[in-house]
Amino acid sequence: MLERANQNKAKAKADNALFIESNITKIGLPDLIADCIISNCVVNLVPEEEKQLVFNEMFRLLKPGGRVAMSDILLKKDLTPELKANVALYVGCVAGASKVQDYETYLQRAGFSGVRIADSNVDLNVYYGAKEENSVGGCCGEGSVQACCEKSPSCCNMEGTDLDHLSDLSMMDLNELAGSFRVYAVKA
């Protein structure tokens, strides 16, 4: 992944970009290095007991006046233990998601101000199409030209993946449980 990112960086002549491999709870960069931190659908995959560490790390890395701009799946209501243990919901970024109020708390505890969290009203029920899409080829199907499959066919190899759980959930409206939220905060 780093190799491809650096290739794209070179093509774009983005000399001000830096890619490193690091744990999200302890990033190998010095304090006060960033003006803005952008995250897209990542924090929901961090175990709940480590999520505060992620927000503390963002705060550490940002310069005063720095901003956080995130998009993440957040829960609108509590999940049952069965739903939390559902592999399809975890892979779909729902089972590992935090509640909206928890994100506000994490950001405030880390020291952020100006916290704004807004539902982007994206239809999460799109996950139900994954089973059907995979059965007719999907991302890596016959004739597919998806970039994700060019160098790493395994990224789309769904063989052995238990997608049957999706049909178990097909009567459920995921939009009632969770949503894709935009999150903004400032380091004062």
N, C-alpha and C positions, 0 to 999 in steps of 0.2 A: 504494500500500500504506500509506504514512504517513497519507494522508487517511482511509482506512477505519479504521486503528488509532485515530486521534484521534477519529473519530466514535464508535467503540465506547467509548473512554475517557470521552467526554462522557456517553454513555448510562449508563455504569456509575458515573458521578460518582467516577472514580478519579483524584482530583487529585494523588495521589502517584506517578503513572506518567508517564514521559517517553519519547517515541519519537524517535530520531534516525536519520538515514541516515549510515552510516559504514562504512569498511573494517574487517573483523573483526580484521585484524592491527594496526590503528592506529585505535582508537576515539576520536572527538573529545570525550572527557570528561576531567575532571581526575583525578589520582591519588586513591586512597582514598575513592571516592565511593559504593561499593556494599556492602551487607551480604550480598547473595547474587546469584550469577549463574546463570541457568538457560539451558540450551541444549538444543534438541531436534532431533537429526538434522541438524546443520549442519557440524560440523567435518570430517566425512568428505568433504565436497565441497571442502575447502581443499587445494591442492597439498601433497604430502608435505613439500617443502622449506620450506614456510611454517607448518607446524603448530606448531612450537615457539613461533613468534611469537604465535600465538593464545593459548596457555597463559600466556606471559609477560604478555600484555595483560590477561588475566583477573586475574592476580596483582597487577598494577599498579593495577587499578581497585578491588580489594577492600580494605576496611578490615581491620585485624587482627581475627582471629576470624571473618572472612567465609567464606562457603561457596560451593562450586561444586556444582551438581546438574545432571547432564547425562544425556541419553539419546542414544546414537549407535550406528551400525552399526560393529562392530569385527570384524576377521578373527581366526579361530581358527587358520588356517594360511596359508601363502604362496599367492598366486595365480600361475598361469602368466602369461607375457607376453600370451598370447592373451586370457585372461580379464580382465587389467588393461585391455586395449584394447577390450573389448566395451562398446559404447554402452549396451545394455540393462542391463548390470551397473553401469555408472557412474550411469545415471539411477536405478537401484534402490538406489543408495548403497553398493554392495558394492565395485565396482572401485576407488573412491577411498579406501576405508577403510584405517585403520592396524591393526596387530596390537595385541592387548590389552596386551602387554608394552611396546609403544611408547608407549601412553597413560600407563602408569605412569611411564615415563622422562620424558615431556614434563612431567607434573605435578610430579615430584620436582625436575627441573632448574629449573622455574619458581619453586620454593620451597615448594610445598604439602606438607602433612603429612596423616596420617590418610586416605591414599588407599585407596578401596575401589571395586572394579570387579566387578559381578555380572551374569551373563547373565540377562536377563529371560524367556528361553525363548519368545520370540515366533516364530511360524512364518514364516520369510522366503520360503517357497515360495508365498506368497500372490501374489507378483509374476507368477507364471505365469498367473493369472487376468486380468491386464490386457489381453492380446491378445483374449481371448474377450469380455471386458466391453466393450472398445472396439468390437468388431465388431457388438454389439447396441445400441450407443448409449452405454453407460458413463455417465460423469459428465454429459456434455452431450447425451445422447441424447434422443430424442423423449420428451416428457413429464417430462424431468428437472427437478427443483427444487433442485438442488444450489446452495448459496450461492456457490460459487466461480465459477459461470457467470453469475450475475445481472448483474454489472457488467463482467466481462471474459471473454467467450466464448473468447478465445485461450488462457486457462489450461488449457482442456480440449481444445483443437484438436489432435488427434493426427494430422491429415492430414500426410503426408510423413514421419512418424516411422517409423523402421524397426523395427517390433515383431516382424518375422520372426525377429530374433535370439532372442526369447524361446523360440520353438519349438526352436531349436538347443540351448538349455540345459535343455529340459524333462526330460531324463533325469538331470540333475544335482540333487542335494539341496543347496540353498543353505545349509541349516542346518549342514551339515558344514563349510562354508567360513567362515561368518560368523554373527554373532548381533546382536541388539539388546541393548546393554549399558547398565546404569545405572552412572553414574560419580559418586562423591562425593569431595570433598577440602576441606580447611580451610587457610586462611591463618593460621598461628600468630602 
